[in-house]
Amino acid sequence: MKSDGRVARITEVIAGSPKSFEDAIIIGFRRASKTLRGITGLRVKEQRARVEDGKIVEFRVTLEVIFILES
């Protein structure tokens, strides 16, 4: 009997942007897409901002990238 089930994996990606959290997410997703095939979704696990001299200088996100393992 053949099984048609799928198996997914989650990998963590950390990305940063001087513009915004949204931009950091896009940067992280684009970079992950260069290496991982079969991405089906992602989750923003954490958001942080780096501050220097009283100003936000970088928005950082930790992403969980979900992708299907190839058979």
C-alpha positions as CSV (number, residue, x, y, z in Angstrom):
1,M,0.0,0.0,0.0
2,K,1.4,3.4,-1.0
3,S,1.5,6.3,1.4
4,D,0.9,9.8,0.0
5,G,1.8,11.6,3.2
6,R,4.2,14.6,3.2
7,V,6.9,15.4,5.7
8,A,7.8,19.0,6.5
9,R,10.8,20.5,8.2
10,I,11.3,23.8,9.9
11,T,14.6,25.8,9.8
12,E,15.3,29.1,11.6
13,V,16.5,32.2,9.8
14,I,17.6,35.5,11.3
15,A,17.4,38.6,9.1
16,G,17.9,42.3,9.6
17,S,16.9,45.6,7.9
18,P,17.5,49.2,8.7
19,K,14.0,50.0,7.3
20,S,11.4,47.9,9.1
21,F,10.4,44.6,10.5
22,E,8.4,43.9,7.3
23,D,11.5,44.5,5.2
24,A,13.6,42.2,7.4
25,I,10.9,39.5,6.9
26,I,11.1,39.9,3.1
27,I,15.0,39.8,3.2
28,G,14.9,36.6,5.3
29,F,12.4,35.0,3.0
30,R,14.2,35.9,-0.2
31,R,17.5,34.5,1.2
32,A,15.9,31.3,2.4
33,S,14.2,30.8,-1.0
34,K,17.7,30.7,-2.6
35,T,18.6,27.6,-0.7
36,L,15.4,25.9,0.3
37,R,12.9,24.4,-2.1
38,G,9.3,23.6,-1.3
39,I,8.7,26.5,1.2
40,T,5.0,26.4,2.3
41,G,5.0,29.1,4.9
42,L,6.9,30.9,7.6
43,R,6.3,32.2,11.1
44,V,7.8,35.2,12.7
45,K,9.1,33.8,16.0
46,E,10.7,36.9,17.4
47,Q,11.2,40.6,16.6
48,R,14.0,42.8,18.1
49,A,15.4,46.2,17.3
50,R,19.0,47.3,17.7
51,V,19.4,50.8,19.2
52,E,22.3,53.2,19.0
53,D,22.4,56.7,20.4
54,G,18.7,56.6,21.2
55,K,17.7,55.6,17.7
56,I,16.6,52.3,16.1
57,V,19.3,51.4,13.7
58,E,18.2,47.8,12.7
59,F,15.1,45.8,12.8
60,R,15.7,42.0,13.3
61,V,13.4,39.0,12.9
62,T,13.8,35.4,13.7
63,L,11.8,33.4,11.2
64,E,10.7,29.7,11.2
65,V,10.7,28.7,7.5
66,I,8.5,25.6,6.8
67,F,9.3,23.5,3.8
68,I,8.4,20.1,2.4
69,L,11.1,17.4,2.3
70,E,11.6,16.0,-1.1
71,S,11.3,12.2,-1.6
